[in-house]
Structure formats: C-alpha cells, structure tokens
Amino acid sequence: MSTAVGLVSPLWLFSFLLSYLPLSGLLRNYFHDFYGTNALCMPLQIDNPYEAGCEYSFLFFVLLNTLVFAFIFSAYWKMLLTIRQSAMSLRTNQENQDAIL
C-alpha cells in the first residue's frame, strides 16, 4: 500500500498543479479567460491557435493524452503476450500429462 501511495501521490500533485496554474494568476496575461470561453469551463483553446493558452491546451490535451494512451497500449500488449505464453505452457503441460496417461 505504501508503494502505491508513493507512486500515485506525485501524479496527483502534478495533476493538481497543471489544473491550478491557469487559476493562480501567476501568468495572468497568458491565461486570460482560459476557462471561460466555453460552457464546460474546460481549457479547450485548440480551435484558435492565436488565443491565449493554446500551447498549454495542446500540451495538456494532445501530448499528455498521447503519452498516457501509449503507456496503456504497451501495458495491454505486454499482458496479452504474457497470457499467450502462459497459455502455451499450460497446453504443453496438459499434452505431456495426457501422453503419460
């Protein structure tokens, strides 16, 4: 449990900082009306490349989600290969036992 908390806590902190940065007022000129341009209050400034916060939106929605998708894809691929190898060894053991009987 402590390992899981140690791995997840920095990710939560990083996510909180990513979402708090536009609200903090530190970069007031860059994030002007960042969450107020759509009805969902989400930073979706990808449609207008000259609007403030476009680079942040691109980083957040495109690059970060692509990296997460690649990680999930590779994890599922590794699980599939592990399951296939496990099934092959089970089949071989069962064939050996059947041959003995």
C-alpha positions in Angstrom: 0.0 0.0 0.0 2.8 2.4 0.8 4.4 1.8 -2.6 1.1 2.6 -4.3 0.7 5.8 -2.3 4.3 6.7 -3.1 3.7 6.3 -6.8 0.2 7.9 -7.0 0.8 10.9 -4.8 3.3 12.7 -7.1 0.9 12.1 -10.0 -1.9 13.7 -8.1 0.3 16.6 -7.1 1.4 17.1 -10.8 -2.3 17.0 -12.0 -3.3 19.5 -9.3 -0.5 21.9 -10.4 -1.4 21.5 -14.0 -5.0 22.5 -13.3 -4.2 25.2 -10.8 -1.7 27.1 -13.0 -4.3 28.9 -15.1 -6.3 29.8 -12.0 -3.3 31.0 -9.9 -2.9 34.4 -11.6 0.8 33.9 -11.9 0.6 34.2 -15.7 -2.4 36.4 -15.9 -1.7 37.8 -19.4 -1.1 34.3 -20.8 -4.1 32.6 -19.3 -6.6 35.5 -19.8 -10.1 34.0 -19.6 -8.7 30.5 -20.0 -11.6 28.5 -18.6 -14.4 31.0 -19.6 -14.5 30.5 -23.4 -16.9 27.5 -23.4 -19.9 26.3 -21.4 -18.0 23.4 -19.8 -15.3 25.5 -18.1 -12.6 23.4 -19.7 -9.4 24.7 -21.3 -10.3 23.9 -24.9 -8.5 26.6 -26.8 -7.2 24.2 -29.5 -9.5 25.6 -32.2 -7.9 29.1 -32.3 -4.1 28.9 -32.5 -3.7 32.6 -31.6 -5.8 32.6 -28.5 -4.1 32.8 -25.1 -3.3 29.4 -23.6 -3.3 27.4 -26.9 0.1 25.9 -26.3 -1.0 24.8 -22.8 -4.2 23.3 -24.2 -2.2 21.5 -26.9 0.3 20.1 -24.3 -2.5 19.1 -21.9 -5.0 17.5 -24.3 -2.8 16.2 -27.1 0.7 15.4 -25.9 -0.2 14.2 -22.4 -3.1 12.1 -23.6 -1.0 10.6 -26.3 1.7 9.6 -23.8 -0.9 8.1 -21.5 -2.5 6.2 -24.4 0.9 4.8 -25.5 1.6 3.6 -21.9 -1.8 1.9 -21.6 -1.4 0.3 -25.1 2.0 -1.0 -24.2 0.8 -2.4 -20.9 -2.1 -4.2 -22.5 0.2 -5.5 -25.2 2.6 -6.9 -22.6 -0.4 -8.5 -20.7 -1.5 -10.1 -24.0 1.9 -11.6 -24.6 2.2 -12.8 -21.1 -1.2 -14.5 -21.3 -0.3 -16.2 -24.6 3.0 -17.5 -23.2 1.2 -18.8 -20.1 -1.5 -20.5 -22.2 1.2 -22.2 -24.4 3.0 -23.5 -21.3 -0.3 -24.8 -19.9 -1.2 -26.5 -23.1 2.3 -28.2 -23.3 2.0 -29.4 -19.7 -1.5 -30.8 -20.4 -0.3 -32.6 -23.5 2.6 -34.1 -21.5 0.2 -35.3 -18.8 -2.2 -36.8 -21.4 0.7 -38.6 -23.1 1.8 -40.1 -19.8 -1.7 -41.4 -19.0 
